[in-house]
Amino acid sequence: MHRHQHTLGPSESGSVVLDLGGDSGALIIYTGRELHGREIEISRADREGRRTHSAVRERHVRDGVFHSAVYPDLESGLYTVWWDEGTPAGAISVAGGAVAEFVWPTSSPPGAS
């Protein structure tokens, strides 16, 4: 997890494009409002040294408002979601042609800083 905070405006319905198909999938991490602007890192389980991150943004959709980080165009495989630099928050499988969903834990995992 990067300690960077961003001031990001809300994302409107239809403003995120996901390129799904073949070996390409996507991941959405749902969080609470308190993580707005925080960057959450993920990495393929077999490539933990190569992390990518996305900022949590407010998302306005037909059914209301929620907060999430979106990772489009991911190679299928098992991914680690990082709570902080050295502590996993969990793991999620991303399949080609699909959107995987992960709910951010409400309490810190053992060993988290």
Summary of the structure (lengths in Angstrom):
residues: 113
radius of gyration: 13.6
end to end distance: 10.9
largest distance: 38.4
contacts: 317
relative contact order: 0.29
helix: 3%
strand: 54%
